[in-house]
Amino acid sequence: MVIFGWREAKINIQPVNNHSCSYCNAQERLFIQVNRLYLHIFWIPVFPLFKKTYSICGHCKLEMSKSQMPPDLQRKAKEYKQTSKTPWWMFSGLIIVTFLMLFIFSSALFNS
């Protein structure tokens, strides 16, 4: 039985200046969070799929997706999304498979 699927991991969170929450009007408590979806097999990340952005209020915990954000906040979210780097561990499944293939290939080469 192979257990596979996808998960979402937080890769970046940035405070947003000069914005207030649209629900509670809390000043300077808004954050933009960038998450990355990745494919996993047996809970080992294989490779990243795509990024998602959310705005989160630190006061009332309101979470808005990019389509729910006001246009000026959408521009900041797009900017943060472009500058967010993918962590190396999201490729750990590919790294493990590469090392296993190299090991099998080298052991077959030296044993012949």
GROMACS elastic network, one bead per residue, 0.5 to 0.9 nm:
[ bonds ]
;  ai    aj funct       b0    kb
    2    41     6  0.72821   500
    2    42     6  0.69857   500
    3    40     6  0.83910   500
    3    41     6  0.58752   500
    3    42     6  0.51636   500
    3    43     6  0.76973   500
    4    39     6  0.74769   500
    4    40     6  0.55393   500
    4    42     6  0.59237   500
    4    43     6  0.71549   500
    4    44     6  0.89417   500
    5    38     6  0.84414   500
    5    39     6  0.58151   500
    5    40     6  0.55876   500
    5    41     6  0.67662   500
    5    42     6  0.86836   500
    5    43     6  0.82893   500
    6    37     6  0.65414   500
    6    38     6  0.53596   500
    6    40     6  0.56775   500
    6    41     6  0.85904   500
    6    43     6  0.88717   500
    6    45     6  0.85387   500
    6    49     6  0.87393   500
    7    36     6  0.82448   500
    7    37     6  0.55205   500
    7    38     6  0.56031   500
    7    39     6  0.67184   500
    7    40     6  0.73862   500
    7    43     6  0.89804   500
    7    45     6  0.87514   500
    8    35     6  0.62051   500
    8    36     6  0.55059   500
    8    38     6  0.64036   500
    8    51     6  0.89112   500
    8    52     6  0.88992   500
    9    34     6  0.86319   500
    9    35     6  0.53266   500
    9    36     6  0.53942   500
    9    37     6  0.64613   500
    9    38     6  0.78814   500
   10    13     6  0.76688   500
   10    33     6  0.71249   500
   10    34     6  0.60945   500
   10    36     6  0.64524   500
   11    33     6  0.78421   500
   11    34     6  0.58758   500
   11    35     6  0.54577   500
   11    36     6  0.65871   500
   11    84     6  0.70931   500
   11    85     6  0.74400   500
   11    86     6  0.69669   500
   11    87     6  0.72173   500
   12    32     6  0.82276   500
   12    33     6  0.58001   500
   12    34     6  0.51213   500
   12    35     6  0.70142   500
   12    80     6  0.82409   500
   12    81     6  0.85111   500
   12    84     6  0.62744   500
   12    85     6  0.81874   500
   13    31     6  0.66087   500
   13    32     6  0.56286   500
   13    34     6  0.62032   500
   13    35     6  0.87961   500
   13    80     6  0.86385   500
   14    30     6  0.87402   500
   14    31     6  0.54970   500
   14    32     6  0.53332   500
   14    33     6  0.64994   500
   14    34     6  0.86483   500
   14    80     6  0.78005   500
   15    28     6  0.78092   500
   15    29     6  0.73919   500
   15    30     6  0.60263   500
   15    32     6  0.63367   500
   15    33     6  0.87853   500
   16    19     6  0.64215   500
   16    20     6  0.88106   500
   16    28     6  0.69068   500
   16    29     6  0.76695   500
   16    30     6  0.55442   500
   16    31     6  0.53851   500
   16    32     6  0.67623   500
   16    73     6  0.85919   500
   16    76     6  0.82209   500
   17    20     6  0.85079   500
   17    27     6  0.87256   500
   17    28     6  0.58961   500
   17    29     6  0.84589   500
   17    30     6  0.77162   500
   17    31     6  0.87961   500
   18    27     6  0.77198   500
   18    28     6  0.65891   500
   19    22     6  0.89671   500
   19    25     6  0.89537   500
   19    26     6  0.87336   500
   19    27     6  0.65351   500
   19    28     6  0.62260   500
   19    29     6  0.81592   500
   19    30     6  0.68528   500
   19    73     6  0.82504   500
   20    23     6  0.87183   500
   20    24     6  0.81589   500
   20    25     6  0.52436   500
   20    26     6  0.53988   500
   20    28     6  0.61188   500
   20    29     6  0.69931   500
   20    30     6  0.65046   500
   20    57     6  0.84967   500
   21    24     6  0.56675   500
   21    26     6  0.54529   500
   21    27     6  0.69439   500
   21    28     6  0.84102   500
   21    29     6  0.74113   500
   21    30     6  0.63653   500
   21    56     6  0.85065   500
   21    57     6  0.61735   500
   21    59     6  0.86241   500
   21    60     6  0.85684   500
   21    62     6  0.81433   500
   22    25     6  0.56399   500
   22    26     6  0.83043   500
   22    62     6  0.89888   500
   23    26     6  0.82957   500
   23    57     6  0.89151   500
   23    60     6  0.80257   500
   23    62     6  0.75109   500
   24    57     6  0.86685   500
   24    59     6  0.78550   500
   24    60     6  0.67095   500
   24    62     6  0.88022   500
   26    29     6  0.61199   500
   26    30     6  0.80137   500
   26    57     6  0.79646   500
   26    58     6  0.85164   500
   26    59     6  0.67526   500
   26    60     6  0.83820   500
   27    30     6  0.75775   500
   28    31     6  0.86313   500
   28    58     6  0.88505   500
   29    56     6  0.84004   500
   29    57     6  0.57321   500
   29    58     6  0.50188   500
   29    59     6  0.64111   500
   30    55     6  0.68382   500
   30    56     6  0.57961   500
   30    58     6  0.60020   500
   30    59     6  0.82762   500
   31    54     6  0.82401   500
   31    55     6  0.55613   500
   31    56     6  0.51623   500
   31    57     6  0.62744   500
   31    58     6  0.71934   500
   32    53     6  0.68882   500
   32    54     6  0.56815   500
   32    56     6  0.62340   500
   32    57     6  0.88660   500
   32    73     6  0.88253   500
   32    76     6  0.82672   500
   32    77     6  0.63768   500
   32    80     6  0.77482   500
   33    52     6  0.83011   500
   33    53     6  0.56804   500
   33    54     6  0.52243   500
   33    55     6  0.61649   500
   33    56     6  0.72093   500
   33    77     6  0.82068   500
   33    80     6  0.84526   500
   33    81     6  0.86598   500
   34    51     6  0.67195   500
   34    52     6  0.57500   500
   34    54     6  0.65623   500
   34    55     6  0.89151   500
   34    77     6  0.81573   500
   34    80     6  0.74286   500
   34    81     6  0.61315   500
   34    84     6  0.73142   500
   35    50     6  0.85133   500
   35    51     6  0.55943   500
   35    52     6  0.51640   500
   35    53     6  0.62486   500
   35    54     6  0.81325   500
   35    81     6  0.87794   500
   36    48     6  0.67809   500
   36    49     6  0.71035   500
   36    50     6  0.57310   500
   36    52     6  0.62252   500
   36    53     6  0.88241   500
   36    86     6  0.76358   500
   37    47     6  0.89354   500
   37    48     6  0.58944   500
   37    49     6  0.53323   500
   37    50     6  0.55108   500
   37    51     6  0.62519   500
   37    52     6  0.77405   500
   38    45     6  0.64847   500
   38    46     6  0.71652   500
   38    47     6  0.56744   500
   38    49     6  0.50657   500
   38    50     6  0.74142   500
   38    90     6  0.69103   500
   39    43     6  0.88122   500
   39    44     6  0.84298   500
   39    45     6  0.58987   500
   39    46     6  0.56051   500
   39    47     6  0.56720   500
   39    48     6  0.62341   500
   39    49     6  0.68490   500
   39    90     6  0.85832   500
   40    43     6  0.52496   500
   40    44     6  0.51273   500
   40    46     6  0.52332   500
   40    47     6  0.74575   500
   40    90     6  0.88673   500
   40    93     6  0.78114   500
   41    44     6  0.53593   500
   41    45     6  0.66641   500
   41    46     6  0.68779   500
   41    93     6  0.79475   500
   42    45     6  0.84039   500
   43    46     6  0.89704   500
   44    90     6  0.84214   500
   44    92     6  0.70888   500
   44    93     6  0.58333   500
   45    48     6  0.78225   500
   45    89     6  0.72580   500
   45    90     6  0.51495   500
   45    91     6  0.62558   500
   45    92     6  0.59658   500
   45    93     6  0.54097   500
   45    94     6  0.82611   500
   46    89     6  0.88748   500
   46    90     6  0.62968   500
   46    91     6  0.52979   500
   46    92     6  0.60921   500
   46    94     6  0.55077   500
   46    95     6  0.84434   500
   47    90     6  0.55720   500
   47    92     6  0.78135   500
   47    93     6  0.72401   500
   47    94     6  0.71042   500
   48    51     6  0.85822   500
   48    86     6  0.78693   500
   48    90     6  0.60221   500
   48    91     6  0.72444   500
   51    81     6  0.72147   500
   52    65     6  0.81061   500
   52    66     6  0.79613   500
   52    81     6  0.77603   500
   53    64     6  0.87147   500
   53    65     6  0.63978   500
   53    66     6  0.59632   500
   53    77     6  0.64044   500
   53    78     6  0.79301   500
   53    80     6  0.85361   500
   53    81     6  0.68424   500
   54    63     6  0.64659   500
   54    64     6  0.54858   500
   54    66     6  0.59317   500
   54    69     6  0.84576   500
   54    77     6  0.76839   500
   55    62     6  0.79362   500
   55    63     6  0.56640   500
   55    64     6  0.52272   500
   55    65     6  0.66239   500
   55    66     6  0.75417   500
   55    69     6  0.74437   500
   55    73     6  0.83261   500
   55    77     6  0.79435   500
   56    59     6  0.88688   500
   56    60     6  0.86429   500
   56    61     6  0.60114   500
   56    62     6  0.55984   500
   56    64     6  0.66197   500
   57    60     6  0.58149   500
   57    62     6  0.52649   500
   57    63     6  0.67445   500
   57    64     6  0.89849   500
   58    61     6  0.55226   500
   58    62     6  0.79928   500
   59    62     6  0.81278   500
   64    67     6  0.78473   500
   64    68     6  0.56371   500
   64    69     6  0.62805   500
   65    68     6  0.53920   500
   65    69     6  0.65976   500
   66    69     6  0.53521   500
   66    70     6  0.85258   500
   66    73     6  0.84738   500
   66    74     6  0.61139   500
   66    77     6  0.74068   500
   66    78     6  0.87140   500
   67    70     6  0.82349   500
   67    74     6  0.78658   500
   68    74     6  0.87643   500
   69    72     6  0.81560   500
   69    73     6  0.60504   500
   69    74     6  0.58832   500
   70    73     6  0.54202   500
   70    74     6  0.62067   500
   70    75     6  0.89646   500
   71    75     6  0.64344   500
   71    76     6  0.89309   500
   72    75     6  0.52959   500
   72    76     6  0.67013   500
   72    77     6  0.88245   500
   73    76     6  0.51115   500
   73    77     6  0.61228   500
   73    78     6  0.85960   500
   74    78     6  0.61059   500
   74    79     6  0.85996   500
   75    78     6  0.51112   500
   75    79     6  0.62764   500
   75    80     6  0.87518   500
   76    79     6  0.50198   500
   76    80     6  0.62039   500
   76    81     6  0.84793   500
   77    80     6  0.51373   500
   77    81     6  0.59912   500
   77    82     6  0.86364   500
   78    82     6  0.62546   500
   78    83     6  0.87876   500
   79    82     6  0.52870   500
   79    83     6  0.64394   500
   79    84     6  0.87738   500
   80    83     6  0.52234   500
   80    84     6  0.60825   500
   81    84     6  0.53362   500
   81    85     6  0.85560   500
   82    85     6  0.80437   500
   86    89     6  0.85927   500
   86    90     6  0.74056   500
   87    90     6  0.60112   500
   87    91     6  0.81363   500
   88    91     6  0.57824   500
   88    92     6  0.71711   500
   89    92     6  0.50070   500
   89    93     6  0.84126   500
   90    93     6  0.76173   500
   90    94     6  0.88139   500
   91    94     6  0.54184   500
   91    95     6  0.63343   500
   91    96     6  0.88392   500
   92    96     6  0.61140   500
   92    97     6  0.86010   500
   93    96     6  0.51399   500
   93    97     6  0.62204   500
   93    98     6  0.85801   500
   94    97     6  0.51346   500
   94    98     6  0.60748   500
   94    99     6  0.86532   500
   95    98     6  0.51120   500
   95    99     6  0.62614   500
   95   100     6  0.86493   500
   96    99     6  0.52493   500
   96   100     6  0.61872   500
   96   101     6  0.86485   500
   97   100     6  0.50800   500
   97   101     6  0.61291   500
   97   102     6  0.85811   500
   98   101     6  0.51755   500
   98   102     6  0.61654   500
   98   103     6  0.85709   500
   99   102     6  0.50450   500
   99   103     6  0.60487   500
   99   104     6  0.85834   500
  100   103     6  0.50413   500
  100   104     6  0.61318   500
  100   105     6  0.84890   500
  101   104     6  0.51210   500
  101   105     6  0.59807   500
  101   106     6  0.84436   500
  102   105     6  0.50766   500
  102   106     6  0.59415   500
  102   107     6  0.83913   500
  103   106     6  0.52122   500
  103   107     6  0.59826   500
  103   108     6  0.84620   500
  104   107     6  0.52249   500
  104   108     6  0.60806   500
  104   109     6  0.85323   500
  105   108     6  0.51999   500
  105   109     6  0.61261   500
  105   110     6  0.87260   500
  106   110     6  0.61312   500
  106   111     6  0.84875   500
  107   110     6  0.52468   500
  107   111     6  0.60080   500
  107   112     6  0.86388   500
  108   111     6  0.52704   500
  108   112     6  0.62942   500
  109   112     6  0.56580   500
